[in-house]
Amino acid sequence: MQYTHQNRRAPCHPAGESRKSPLRVDFDRRLKLEFHGSKITSDAGLLTYRELDDALGLTEVAGTIFQDSRTGKNGWHGMTGQFRQSVFGRLGGYEDVNDADRLGRDPAMRWIVGGKAVERQAASSSQMGRFETALLASDANIEALADMNGVWIDRVHDRRPPKMIILDMDSSVSPTHGEQEGAAYNGHFGGTCYHPLFLFNQFGDLERCSLRPGNVHSADGWREVLEPVVERYRERSLRRYFRGDAAFALPDLYEFLEGENYKYVIRLKANKVLQECIVHLLTRPVGRPPNHVRRYYASFSYRAGSWDRKRRVVAKVEWHPGELVPRVGFVVTNLSRPAERVVAFYNHRGTAEQYIKEGKYAIKWTRLSCGKFRNNEVRLQLHALAYNLGNFMRTLALPKEVEHWSLTTLREKLVKIGAKVVRHGRYVTFQLAEVAVPRSLFQQILELINDLRPRPVPA
């Protein structure tokens, strides 16, 4: 590819390349390549997420709950606008504030931010850096960020009230690099990392999360994450459930859930006493083994030395073809269902691990690159909010033919829609490319979002 000489003294024009010669390609000299940053966007699909945001009233709460410590009178961008730029930028795959200079001129982002950004540009990299590492990093604003996921989910549930809530708690790994504050070696993950804790509901919404140093136990700080969520649902008429792996097999957690009338299923680590209770299932069945897996279940009462009472334990024993020893698992529960159904209910806990993977790969919430631990706390919470906004789109506003799309697919097909911006006297038109998402599908999404808007009460 060849290109024409560029005048180095020509300033970067916000409307594109009006002062620069176009690039040329050799395979067909009729083609010219021009860059019009404020006339063309590659993220026009983000406008549907902004419509969903407006229908549910999500980002508008930022202006009322965040404390703005700025004292100057010439502030160009408000807290709500910068907050939108942080969340929607991450949703579009721009996880660093380094991208803000380019995003600030993008027409889709300018209309998403709103206000003065529509006519000029959104916040720059330096402005976004101060917003995330100074304004949001205060004690009050970090607490408000942690609570905001719950505020958003409550607004969704006000529109679509659920009949039950199932909470899944799990920890994950976020690799660190260099001398980041709070980074520590974790033997389980085999590297230096942070060790965040997540709490999801059955819809895939992230109820709450917490960033922790890399060397803490998987269940460390469970109360600070779980209690605020339990308190939010206390006044709602719901059936309540909790699931967790063996790291959360803690007597204090059992007692807390029982006191809050939660049904729970939590995995137990095997020990000699538990295995003696099912010794009759651990003997290899007589005869030639079949070519399918044989499963056996048992239910019994058990009291560990640290427990204040006996509790129900359910065991599952699986004999797999070609294996000499069985696979054995135990869960402790206060459910009264048959043992097989208890195990089936617990097995759905694996969806939480899938949600964590989507957060890692679609939202890139492991990109915690700040030196200070507090700043990385802010980044994780902003990533979590971007994840929830993406998940709301998936669960509330997708037609049936595409409701199986993952967050990664949504970003590639819905968010990344190219569009040309045409200005008229009173209107601005985004002329969208019709490739992966045709007009009919786009219209269905907007109609489903419109159904979420509160209807006026008849006089």
C-alpha positions as a Markdown table, in Angstrom:
| # | Residue | x | y | z |
|---|---|---|---|---|
| 1 | Met | 0.0 | 0.0 | 0.0 |
| 2 | Gln | 1.3 | 3.5 | -0.8 |
| 3 | Tyr | 0.2 | 6.7 | 0.7 |
| 4 | Thr | 0.6 | 10.4 | -0.1 |
| 5 | His | 2.8 | 12.7 | 1.8 |
| 6 | Gln | 1.2 | 14.3 | 4.9 |
| 7 | Asn | 1.9 | 17.8 | 6.0 |
| 8 | Arg | 3.2 | 17.3 | 9.5 |
| 9 | Arg | 2.2 | 20.9 | 10.5 |
| 10 | Ala | -1.4 | 20.3 | 9.6 |
| 11 | Pro | -3.4 | 20.1 | 12.9 |
| 12 | Cys | -5.7 | 17.2 | 13.6 |
| 13 | His | -9.1 | 18.4 | 12.6 |
| 14 | Pro | -12.0 | 17.1 | 14.8 |
| 15 | Ala | -14.2 | 16.6 | 11.8 |
| 16 | Gly | -11.8 | 14.3 | 10.1 |
| 17 | Glu | -9.3 | 14.7 | 7.2 |
| 18 | Ser | -10.5 | 17.9 | 5.6 |
| 19 | Arg | -6.9 | 19.2 | 5.7 |
| 20 | Lys | -5.2 | 16.0 | 4.7 |
| 21 | Ser | -4.9 | 14.1 | 1.4 |
| 22 | Pro | -6.6 | 10.7 | 1.3 |
| 23 | Leu | -4.7 | 7.4 | 1.5 |
| 24 | Arg | -4.5 | 5.3 | -1.7 |
| 25 | Val | -4.4 | 1.5 | -2.3 |
| 26 | Asp | -2.6 | -0.2 | -5.3 |
| 27 | Phe | -5.1 | -3.0 | -6.1 |
| 28 | Asp | -7.6 | -0.5 | -7.4 |
| 29 | Arg | -6.6 | 3.1 | -7.8 |
| 30 | Arg | -10.2 | 4.2 | -7.9 |
| 31 | Leu | -10.3 | 3.8 | -4.1 |
| 32 | Lys | -9.5 | 6.5 | -1.6 |
| 33 | Leu | -9.3 | 6.0 | 2.1 |
| 34 | Glu | -10.3 | 8.9 | 4.4 |
| 35 | Phe | -10.8 | 9.0 | 8.2 |
| 36 | His | -13.7 | 11.1 | 9.5 |
| 37 | Gly | -13.7 | 10.5 | 13.2 |
| 38 | Ser | -16.6 | 12.7 | 14.0 |
| 39 | Lys | -18.7 | 11.8 | 11.0 |
| 40 | Ile | -18.3 | 8.0 | 11.0 |
| 41 | Thr | -18.7 | 5.6 | 14.0 |
| 42 | Ser | -17.9 | 1.9 | 14.4 |
| 43 | Asp | -20.0 | 1.6 | 17.6 |
| 44 | Ala | -23.5 | 2.8 | 16.5 |
| 45 | Gly | -25.0 | -0.2 | 18.3 |
| 46 | Leu | -24.2 | 1.4 | 21.6 |
| 47 | Leu | -27.1 | 3.7 | 21.0 |
| 48 | Thr | -29.4 | 0.7 | 21.7 |
| 49 | Tyr | -27.8 | 0.3 | 25.1 |
| 50 | Arg | -28.2 | 4.0 | 25.8 |
| 51 | Glu | -31.9 | 3.5 | 24.9 |
| 52 | Leu | -32.1 | 0.6 | 27.4 |
| 53 | Asp | -30.3 | 2.7 | 30.0 |
| 54 | Asp | -32.8 | 5.5 | 29.5 |
| 55 | Ala | -35.8 | 3.2 | 29.7 |
| 56 | Leu | -34.6 | 1.8 | 33.0 |
| 57 | Gly | -33.2 | 5.0 | 34.4 |
| 58 | Leu | -29.8 | 3.6 | 35.2 |
| 59 | Thr | -26.9 | 6.0 | 34.7 |
| 60 | Glu | -29.1 | 9.0 | 35.6 |
| 61 | Val | -28.7 | 8.1 | 39.3 |
| 62 | Ala | -24.9 | 8.9 | 39.1 |
| 63 | Gly | -25.6 | 12.6 | 39.4 |
| 64 | Thr | -27.4 | 12.1 | 42.7 |
| 65 | Ile | -25.3 | 9.5 | 44.5 |
| 66 | Phe | -21.7 | 10.5 | 43.5 |
| 67 | Gln | -20.0 | 13.2 | 45.4 |
| 68 | Asp | -18.3 | 15.7 | 43.2 |
| 69 | Ser | -15.2 | 17.1 | 44.9 |
| 70 | Arg | -14.4 | 19.6 | 42.1 |
| 71 | Thr | -14.7 | 23.2 | 43.3 |
| 72 | Gly | -14.1 | 25.1 | 40.0 |
| 73 | Lys | -16.9 | 26.8 | 38.1 |
| 74 | Asn | -15.7 | 26.0 | 34.6 |
| 75 | Gly | -16.3 | 22.2 | 34.6 |
| 76 | Trp | -17.2 | 21.1 | 31.1 |
| 77 | His | -18.3 | 17.5 | 31.8 |
| 78 | Gly | -20.6 | 16.5 | 34.6 |
| 79 | Met | -20.4 | 13.4 | 36.8 |
| 80 | Thr | -23.2 | 11.7 | 34.9 |
| 81 | Gly | -21.6 | 12.3 | 31.5 |
| 82 | Gln | -18.2 | 11.0 | 32.5 |
| 83 | Phe | -19.8 | 8.0 | 34.2 |
| 84 | Arg | -21.6 | 7.1 | 31.0 |
| 85 | Gln | -18.4 | 7.5 | 29.1 |
| 86 | Ser | -16.6 | 5.1 | 31.5 |
| 87 | Val | -19.4 | 2.4 | 31.4 |
| 88 | Phe | -20.2 | 2.6 | 27.7 |
| 89 | Gly | -16.6 | 2.7 | 26.7 |
| 90 | Arg | -16.0 | -0.6 | 28.5 |
| 91 | Leu | -19.1 | -2.1 | 27.0 |
| 92 | Gly | -17.7 | -1.2 | 23.5 |
| 93 | Gly | -14.3 | -2.9 | 24.3 |
| 94 | Tyr | -12.4 | 0.2 | 25.3 |
| 95 | Glu | -11.2 | -0.7 | 28.8 |
| 96 | Asp | -8.5 | 1.9 | 29.2 |
| 97 | Val | -8.8 | 5.7 | 29.6 |
| 98 | Asn | -6.1 | 5.9 | 26.9 |
| 99 | Asp | -8.9 | 5.5 | 24.3 |
| 100 | Ala | -10.8 | 8.5 | 25.6 |
| 101 | Asp | -9.2 | 11.0 | 23.2 |
| 102 | Arg | -10.5 | 9.0 | 20.2 |
| 103 | Leu | -13.8 | 8.1 | 21.8 |
| 104 | Gly | -14.4 | 11.7 | 22.8 |
| 105 | Arg | -14.7 | 12.6 | 19.1 |
| 106 | Asp | -16.8 | 9.5 | 18.2 |
| 107 | Pro | -20.4 | 10.7 | 17.3 |
| 108 | Ala | -22.0 | 7.7 | 19.0 |
| 109 | Met | -20.2 | 8.3 | 22.2 |
| 110 | Arg | -20.9 | 12.0 | 22.1 |
| 111 | Trp | -24.6 | 11.4 | 21.9 |
| 112 | Ile | -24.4 | 8.7 | 24.6 |
| 113 | Val | -22.7 | 11.1 | 27.0 |
| 114 | Gly | -25.1 | 13.9 | 26.1 |
| 115 | Gly | -25.0 | 17.5 | 27.2 |
| 116 | Lys | -22.2 | 19.7 | 25.8 |
| 117 | Ala | -20.4 | 16.6 | 24.4 |
| 118 | Val | -23.0 | 16.5 | 21.6 |
| 119 | Glu | -21.8 | 19.7 | 19.9 |
| 120 | Arg | -18.1 | 19.4 | 20.8 |
| 121 | Gln | -16.6 | 16.3 | 22.3 |
| 122 | Ala | -16.7 | 14.1 | 25.3 |
| 123 | Ala | -14.0 | 13.9 | 28.0 |
| 124 | Ser | -10.3 | 13.5 | 27.1 |
| 125 | Ser | -8.0 | 10.8 | 28.4 |
| 126 | Ser | -6.6 | 13.1 | 31.1 |
| 127 | Gln | -10.1 | 14.1 | 32.2 |
| 128 | Met | -11.2 | 10.5 | 32.4 |
| 129 | Gly | -8.1 | 9.6 | 34.2 |
| 130 | Arg | -8.8 | 12.1 | 36.9 |
| 131 | Phe | -12.5 | 11.1 | 37.1 |
| 132 | Glu | -11.6 | 7.4 | 37.7 |
| 133 | Thr | -8.5 | 7.8 | 39.9 |
| 134 | Ala | -9.4 | 10.9 | 41.9 |
| 135 | Leu | -13.2 | 11.6 | 41.9 |
| 136 | Leu | -14.5 | 8.0 | 42.0 |
| 137 | Ala | -11.6 | 6.8 | 44.3 |
| 138 | Ser | -13.0 | 8.6 | 47.4 |
| 139 | Asp | -14.4 | 6.5 | 50.2 |
| 140 | Ala | -18.0 | 7.7 | 49.6 |
| 141 | Asn | -17.9 | 7.1 | 45.8 |
| 142 | Ile | -16.3 | 3.7 | 46.0 |
| 143 | Glu | -19.1 | 2.7 | 48.4 |
| 144 | Ala | -21.7 | 4.2 | 46.0 |
| 145 | Leu | -20.2 | 2.3 | 43.1 |
| 146 | Ala | -20.4 | -1.0 | 45.0 |
| 147 | Asp | -24.0 | -0.4 | 45.8 |
| 148 | Met | -25.0 | 0.8 | 42.3 |
| 149 | Asn | -25.2 | -2.8 | 40.8 |
| 150 | Gly | -27.9 | -3.5 | 43.3 |
| 151 | Val | -29.7 | -0.2 | 42.5 |
| 152 | Trp | -29.7 | -1.1 | 38.8 |
| 153 | Ile | -30.9 | -4.7 | 39.4 |
| 154 | Asp | -33.7 | -3.4 | 41.7 |
| 155 | Arg | -34.9 | -1.2 | 38.8 |
| 156 | Val | -35.0 | -4.1 | 36.5 |
| 157 | His | -36.9 | -6.2 | 39.1 |
| 158 | Asp | -39.4 | -3.4 | 39.5 |
| 159 | Arg | -40.2 | -3.8 | 35.8 |
| 160 | Arg | -40.0 | -7.6 | 35.7 |
| 161 | Pro | -40.6 | -8.9 | 39.2 |
| 162 | Pro | -39.0 | -12.3 | 39.7 |
| 163 | Lys | -40.7 | -15.1 | 41.7 |
| 164 | Met | -37.5 | -16.3 | 43.3 |
| 165 | Ile | -33.9 | -15.3 | 43.6 |
| 166 | Ile | -30.9 | -17.7 | 43.4 |
| 167 | Leu | -27.6 | -16.3 | 44.5 |
| 168 | Asp | -24.3 | -17.9 | 43.4 |
| 169 | Met | -21.1 | -16.9 | 45.0 |
| 170 | Asp | -17.6 | -17.6 | 43.5 |
| 171 | Ser | -14.1 | -16.2 | 43.4 |
| 172 | Ser | -11.9 | -15.7 | 40.5 |
| 173 | Val | -8.4 | -14.6 | 39.5 |
| 174 | Ser | -7.2 | -11.3 | 38.0 |
| 175 | Pro | -3.5 | -11.5 | 37.0 |
| 176 | Thr | -1.3 | -8.6 | 38.1 |
| 177 | His | 2.0 | -7.2 | 36.7 |
| 178 | Gly | 4.9 | -5.4 | 38.3 |
| 179 | Glu | 4.6 | -3.9 | 41.8 |
| 180 | Gln | 0.8 | -3.3 | 41.9 |
| 181 | Glu | -0.5 | -2.6 | 45.4 |
| 182 | Gly | -2.3 | -5.7 | 46.9 |
| 183 | Ala | -0.9 | -8.1 | 44.4 |
| 184 | Ala | 0.3 | -11.4 | 46.0 |
| 185 | Tyr | 1.1 | -14.9 | 44.9 |
| 186 | Asn | -1.8 | -17.4 | 45.0 |
| 187 | Gly | -0.8 | -21.1 | 45.0 |
| 188 | His | -4.1 | -22.3 | 43.7 |
| 189 | Phe | -3.9 | -20.1 | 40.6 |
| 190 | Gly | -0.1 | -20.4 | 40.4 |
| 191 | Gly | 0.7 | -16.8 | 39.9 |
| 192 | Thr | 0.7 | -13.2 | 41.3 |
| 193 | Cys | -2.8 | -11.8 | 41.1 |
| 194 | Tyr | -5.8 | -10.2 | 42.7 |
| 195 | His | -8.5 | -12.5 | 44.0 |
| 196 | Pro | -12.0 | -10.8 | 43.5 |
| 197 | Leu | -15.2 | -12.2 | 44.9 |
| 198 | Phe | -18.5 | -12.2 | 42.9 |
| 199 | Leu | -22.1 | -12.8 | 43.6 |
| 200 | Phe | -24.5 | -13.5 | 40.7 |
| 201 | Asn | -28.2 | -14.1 | 40.5 |
| 202 | Gln | -29.9 | -16.8 | 38.3 |
| 203 | Phe | -30.3 | -14.2 | 35.4 |
| 204 | Gly | -26.6 | -13.6 | 35.2 |
| 205 | Asp | -26.8 | -10.2 | 36.8 |
| 206 | Leu | -23.8 | -9.4 | 39.0 |
| 207 | Glu | -25.4 | -8.4 | 42.4 |
| 208 | Arg | -22.1 | -7.3 | 44.0 |
| 209 | Cys | -18.4 | -7.8 | 43.8 |
| 210 | Ser | -15.3 | -7.1 | 45.8 |
| 211 | Leu | -11.6 | -6.8 | 44.9 |
| 212 | Arg | -9.3 | -8.5 | 47.3 |
| 213 | Pro | -5.5 | -9.1 | 47.6 |
| 214 | Gly | -4.3 | -12.2 | 45.8 |
| 215 | Asn | -3.4 | -14.3 | 48.9 |
| 216 | Val | -6.7 | -14.3 | 50.7 |
| 217 | His | -8.9 | -17.4 | 51.1 |
| 218 | Ser | -11.7 | -17.9 | 48.5 |
| 219 | Ala | -14.4 | -17.1 | 51.0 |
| 220 | Asp | -12.7 | -14.1 | 52.7 |
| 221 | Gly | -15.0 | -11.2 | 53.0 |
| 222 | Trp | -18.2 | -13.2 | 52.1 |
| 223 | Arg | -20.3 | -11.3 | 54.6 |
| 224 | Glu | -19.4 | -7.8 | 53.2 |
| 225 | Val | -20.6 | -9.0 | 49.8 |
| 226 | Leu | -23.6 | -11.1 | 50.7 |
| 227 | Glu | -25.2 | -9.1 | 53.5 |
| 228 | Pro | -26.1 | -6.0 | 51.5 |
| 229 | Val | -27.7 | -8.2 | 48.8 |
| 230 | Val | -29.7 | -10.2 | 51.4 |
| 231 | Glu | -30.9 | -6.9 | 53.0 |
| 232 | Arg | -32.1 | -5.6 | 49.6 |
| 233 | Tyr | -34.3 | -8.7 | 49.0 |
| 234 | Arg | -35.6 | -8.9 | 52.6 |
| 235 | Glu | -38.8 | -6.9 | 51.9 |
| 236 | Arg | -39.6 | -8.6 | 48.6 |
| 237 | Ser | -41.9 | -11.6 | 48.5 |
| 238 | Leu | -39.6 | -14.2 | 47.0 |
| 239 | Arg | -38.3 | -17.7 | 47.4 |
| 240 | Arg | -34.6 | -17.3 | 48.3 |
| 241 | Tyr | -31.7 | -19.7 | 47.5 |
| 242 | Phe | -27.9 | -19.7 | 47.8 |
| 243 | Arg | -25.3 | -22.0 | 46.2 |
| 244 | Gly | -21.6 | -22.1 | 46.7 |
| 245 | Asp | -18.6 | -24.4 | 46.3 |
| 246 | Ala | -16.6 | -26.1 | 49.0 |
| 247 | Ala | -14.7 | -22.9 | 49.8 |
| 248 | Phe | -18.0 | -21.5 | 51.3 |
| 249 | Ala | -18.6 | -24.5 | 53.6 |
| 250 | Leu | -18.5 | -22.4 | 56.7 |
| 251 | Pro | -20.6 | -22.8 | 59.8 |
| 252 | Asp | -21.1 | -19.0 | 60.1 |
| 253 | Leu | -22.5 | -18.9 | 56.6 |
| 254 | Tyr | -24.9 | -21.7 | 57.2 |
| 255 | Glu | -26.2 | -20.0 | 60.3 |
| 256 | Phe | -26.5 | -16.6 | 58.5 |
| 257 | Leu | -28.5 | -18.2 | 55.6 |
| 258 | Glu | -30.8 | -20.1 | 58.0 |
| 259 | Gly | -31.4 | -16.9 | 60.0 |
| 260 | Glu | -32.5 | -15.2 | 56.8 |
| 261 | Asn | -34.7 | -18.0 | 55.6 |
| 262 | Tyr | -32.5 | -18.9 | 52.6 |
| 263 | Lys | -32.5 | -22.4 | 51.2 |
| 264 | Tyr | -28.9 | -23.4 | 50.4 |
| 265 | Val | -26.8 | -26.1 | 48.8 |
| 266 | Ile | -23.0 | -25.9 | 49.4 |
| 267 | Arg | -20.4 | -28.4 | 48.4 |
| 268 | Leu | -18.5 | -30.2 | 51.2 |
| 269 | Lys | -15.0 | -31.6 | 51.0 |
| 270 | Ala | -14.9 | -35.4 | 51.4 |
| 271 | Asn | -13.6 | -36.8 | 54.6 |
| 272 | Lys | -13.4 | -40.2 | 56.3 |
| 273 | Val | -16.6 | -39.8 | 58.3 |
| 274 | Leu | -18.6 | -38.8 | 55.2 |
| 275 | Gln | -17.3 | -41.7 | 53.2 |
| 276 | Glu | -18.2 | -44.1 | 56.0 |
| 277 | Cys | -21.8 | -43.0 | 55.7 |
| 278 | Ile | -21.9 | -44.2 | 52.1 |
| 279 | Val | -19.5 | -47.1 | 52.2 |
| 280 | His | -22.2 | -49.4 | 50.7 |
| 281 | Leu | -22.1 | -47.2 | 47.5 |
| 282 | Leu | -18.3 | -47.2 | 47.2 |
| 283 | Thr | -18.0 | -50.9 | 46.5 |
| 284 | Arg | -17.7 | -51.7 | 42.8 |
| 285 | Pro | -20.9 | -53.1 | 41.4 |
| 286 | Val | -20.8 | -56.8 | 40.5 |
| 287 | Gly | -20.9 | -57.8 | 36.9 |
| 288 | Arg | -19.7 | -56.4 | 33.6 |
| 289 | Pro | -19.8 | -52.6 | 33.7 |
| 290 | Pro | -22.1 | -51.0 | 31.2 |
| 291 | Asn | -21.1 | -48.4 | 28.6 |
| 292 | His | -23.0 | -45.6 | 30.4 |
| 293 | Val | -22.4 | -43.7 | 33.7 |
| 294 | Arg | -24.1 | -45.2 | 36.7 |
| 295 | Arg | -25.2 | -42.7 | 39.4 |
| 296 | Tyr | -26.3 | -43.4 | 43.0 |
| 297 | Tyr | -27.5 | -41.0 | 45.6 |
| 298 | Ala | -27.7 | -41.0 | 49.4 |
| 299 | Ser | -29.1 | -38.6 | 52.0 |
| 300 | Phe | -28.2 | -38.6 | 55.7 |
| 301 | Ser | -27.7 | -36.4 | 58.7 |
| 302 | Tyr | -24.3 | -35.3 | 59.7 |
| 303 | Arg | -22.7 | -33.0 | 62.2 |
| 304 | Ala | -19.1 | -31.7 | 61.9 |
| 305 | Gly | -17.2 | -30.8 | 64.9 |
| 306 | Ser | -17.6 | -27.1 | 64.3 |
| 307 | Trp | -21.3 | -27.2 | 63.6 |
| 308 | Asp | -23.9 | -26.3 | 66.2 |
| 309 | Arg | -26.4 | -28.9 | 65.0 |
| 310 | Lys | -26.9 | -31.8 | 62.6 |
| 311 | Arg | -27.6 | -30.9 | 58.9 |
| 312 | Arg | -28.7 | -32.8 | 55.9 |
| 313 | Val | -25.9 | -34.1 | 53.6 |
| 314 | Val | -26.5 | -35.4 | 50.1 |
| 315 | Ala | -24.0 | -37.6 | 48.4 |
| 316 | Lys | -23.6 | -38.5 | 44.7 |
| 317 | Val | -21.5 | -41.5 | 43.5 |
| 318 | Glu | -20.7 | -41.9 | 39.8 |
| 319 | Trp | -19.2 | -45.0 | 38.3 |
| 320 | His | -17.7 | -44.1 | 34.9 |
| 321 | Pro | -16.9 | -46.7 | 32.2 |
| 322 | Gly | -13.1 | -47.6 | 32.3 |
| 323 | Glu | -12.5 | -46.1 | 35.7 |
| 324 | Leu | -11.7 | -48.3 | 38.7 |
| 325 | Val | -12.8 | -45.9 | 41.5 |
| 326 | Pro | -16.0 | -43.9 | 41.7 |
| 327 | Arg | -16.3 | -40.1 | 41.6 |
| 328 | Val | -17.9 | -38.9 | 44.9 |
| 329 | Gly | -19.3 | -35.6 | 45.8 |
| 330 | Phe | -21.1 | -34.2 | 48.9 |
| 331 | Val | -23.3 | -31.2 | 49.5 |
| 332 | Val | -24.8 | -29.8 | 52.7 |
| 333 | Thr | -28.3 | -28.4 | 52.3 |
| 334 | Asn | -31.5 | -27.5 | 54.1 |
| 335 | Leu | -33.7 | -28.3 | 51.1 |
| 336 | Ser | -36.3 | -31.0 | 51.5 |
| 337 | Arg | -36.2 | -32.2 | 47.9 |
| 338 | Pro | -35.2 | -35.7 | 46.8 |
| 339 | Ala | -31.4 | -36.2 | 46.7 |
| 340 | Glu | -31.2 | -36.4 | 42.9 |
| 341 | Arg | -33.0 | -33.0 | 42.6 |
| 342 | Val | -30.8 | -31.4 | 45.2 |
| 343 | Val | -27.7 | -32.4 | 43.2 |
| 344 | Ala | -29.3 | -31.2 | 40.0 |
| 345 | Phe | -30.1 | -27.8 | 41.6 |
| 346 | Tyr | -26.5 | -27.5 | 42.8 |
| 347 | Asn | -25.0 | -28.4 | 39.4 |
| 348 | His | -26.6 | -25.3 | 37.9 |
| 349 | Arg | -24.1 | -23.3 | 40.0 |
| 350 | Gly | -21.7 | -23.8 | 37.1 |
| 351 | Thr | -23.4 | -21.0 | 35.2 |
| 352 | Ala | -21.8 | -18.6 | 37.6 |
| 353 | Glu | -18.4 | -19.7 | 36.3 |
| 354 | Gln | -19.7 | -19.0 | 32.7 |
| 355 | Tyr | -20.7 | -15.5 | 33.8 |
| 356 | Ile | -17.2 | -14.9 | 35.1 |
| 357 | Lys | -15.7 | -16.0 | 31.9 |
| 358 | Glu | -17.9 | -13.6 | 30.0 |
| 359 | Gly | -16.8 | -10.8 | 32.2 |
| 360 | Lys | -13.2 | -11.7 | 31.6 |
| 361 | Tyr | -13.4 | -12.0 | 27.8 |
| 362 | Ala | -16.3 | -9.7 | 26.8 |
| 363 | Ile | -15.9 | -6.9 | 29.3 |
| 364 | Lys | -12.2 | -7.6 | 30.2 |
| 365 | Trp | -12.7 | -6.9 | 33.9 |
| 366 | Thr | -9.3 | -8.5 | 34.6 |
| 367 | Arg | -7.7 | -5.4 | 33.0 |
| 368 | Leu | -6.8 | -3.9 | 36.4 |
| 369 | Ser | -3.7 | -2.0 | 35.4 |
| 370 | Cys | -3.4 | 0.8 | 38.0 |
| 371 | Gly | -0.7 | 0.8 | 40.5 |
| 372 | Lys | -2.9 | 1.6 | 43.5 |
| 373 | Phe | -5.3 | -1.0 | 44.9 |
| 374 | Arg | -8.1 | 1.6 | 45.4 |
| 375 | Asn | -8.0 | 2.7 | 41.8 |
| 376 | Asn | -8.3 | -0.9 | 40.7 |
| 377 | Glu | -11.3 | -1.3 | 43.0 |
| 378 | Val | -12.9 | 1.5 | 41.0 |
| 379 | Arg | -12.0 | -0.1 | 37.7 |
| 380 | Leu | -13.5 | -3.4 | 38.8 |
| 381 | Gln | -16.8 | -1.8 | 39.8 |
| 382 | Leu | -17.0 | 0.1 | 36.5 |
| 383 | His | -16.4 | -3.1 | 34.6 |
| 384 | Ala | -19.1 | -4.8 | 36.7 |
| 385 | Leu | -21.6 | -2.1 | 35.8 |
| 386 | Ala | -20.7 | -2.4 | 32.1 |
| 387 | Tyr | -21.2 | -6.2 | 32.4 |
| 388 | Asn | -24.7 | -5.7 | 34.0 |
| 389 | Leu | -25.8 | -3.3 | 31.3 |
| 390 | Gly | -24.8 | -5.8 | 28.7 |
| 391 | Asn | -26.5 | -8.6 | 30.5 |
| 392 | Phe | -29.7 | -6.5 | 30.8 |
| 393 | Met | -29.7 | -6.2 | 27.0 |
| 394 | Arg | -29.4 | -10.0 | 26.7 |
| 395 | Thr | -32.1 | -10.9 | 29.1 |
| 396 | Leu | -34.6 | -8.1 | 28.6 |
| 397 | Ala | -34.4 | -6.8 | 25.0 |
| 398 | Leu | -33.3 | -9.6 | 22.6 |
| 399 | Pro | -35.8 | -11.3 | 20.3 |
| 400 | Lys | -36.1 | -15.0 | 20.5 |
| 401 | Glu | -34.0 | -15.7 | 17.4 |
| 402 | Val | -30.9 | -14.1 | 19.0 |
| 403 | Glu | -31.6 | -14.5 | 22.7 |
| 404 | His | -28.8 | -17.1 | 22.8 |
| 405 | Trp | -26.1 | -14.5 | 21.9 |
| 406 | Ser | -23.3 | -14.2 | 24.4 |
| 407 | Leu | -21.9 | -10.8 | 25.5 |
| 408 | Thr | -19.0 | -11.3 | 23.1 |
| 409 | Thr | -21.4 | -11.9 | 20.2 |
| 410 | Leu | -23.5 | -8.9 | 21.1 |
| 411 | Arg | -20.4 | -6.7 | 21.1 |
| 412 | Glu | -19.2 | -8.1 | 17.7 |
| 413 | Lys | -22.6 | -8.0 | 16.0 |
| 414 | Leu | -24.7 | -5.4 | 17.7 |
| 415 | Val | -22.3 | -2.9 | 19.2 |
| 416 | Lys | -19.8 | -2.9 | 16.3 |
| 417 | Ile | -22.2 | -1.5 | 13.7 |
| 418 | Gly | -20.7 | 1.1 | 11.3 |
| 419 | Ala | -22.7 | 4.2 | 10.7 |
| 420 | Lys | -22.4 | 7.5 | 8.8 |
| 421 | Val | -23.7 | 10.6 | 10.6 |
| 422 | Val | -25.7 | 13.1 | 8.5 |
| 423 | Arg | -26.8 | 16.4 | 10.0 |
| 424 | His | -30.0 | 18.1 | 9.0 |
| 425 | Gly | -31.5 | 21.3 | 10.3 |
| 426 | Arg | -33.3 | 19.8 | 13.3 |
| 427 | Tyr | -32.1 | 16.2 | 13.3 |
| 428 | Val | -29.0 | 14.0 | 13.2 |
| 429 | Thr | -29.3 | 10.8 | 11.3 |
| 430 | Phe | -27.1 | 7.7 | 11.9 |
| 431 | Gln | -27.1 | 5.8 | 8.6 |
| 432 | Leu | -26.3 | 2.3 | 9.9 |
| 433 | Ala | -24.7 | -0.6 | 8.0 |
| 434 | Glu | -27.1 | -3.5 | 7.6 |
| 435 | Val | -25.0 | -6.6 | 7.9 |
| 436 | Ala | -25.2 | -8.8 | 11.0 |
| 437 | Val | -28.2 | -6.9 | 12.5 |
| 438 | Pro | -30.8 | -6.0 | 9.8 |
| 439 | Arg | -33.3 | -3.2 | 10.3 |
| 440 | Ser | -36.1 | -5.5 | 11.3 |
| 441 | Leu | -34.1 | -7.0 | 14.2 |
| 442 | Phe | -32.9 | -3.6 | 15.3 |
| 443 | Gln | -36.5 | -2.4 | 15.3 |
| 444 | Gln | -37.6 | -5.4 | 17.4 |
| 445 | Ile | -34.9 | -4.6 | 20.0 |
| 446 | Leu | -36.1 | -1.0 | 20.3 |
| 447 | Glu | -39.7 | -2.2 | 20.7 |
| 448 | Leu | -38.7 | -4.6 | 23.5 |
| 449 | Ile | -36.8 | -1.7 | 25.2 |
| 450 | Asn | -39.8 | 0.5 | 24.8 |
| 451 | Asp | -42.0 | -2.1 | 26.6 |
| 452 | Leu | -39.7 | -1.6 | 29.7 |
| 453 | Arg | -40.6 | 2.0 | 30.1 |
| 454 | Pro | -43.0 | 2.9 | 32.9 |
| 455 | Arg | -46.4 | 3.7 | 31.6 |
| 456 | Pro | -48.3 | 6.8 | 32.8 |
| 457 | Val | -51.0 | 6.1 | 35.4 |
| 458 | Pro | -54.4 | 7.0 | 33.9 |
| 459 | Ala | -56.0 | 10.0 | 35.4 |
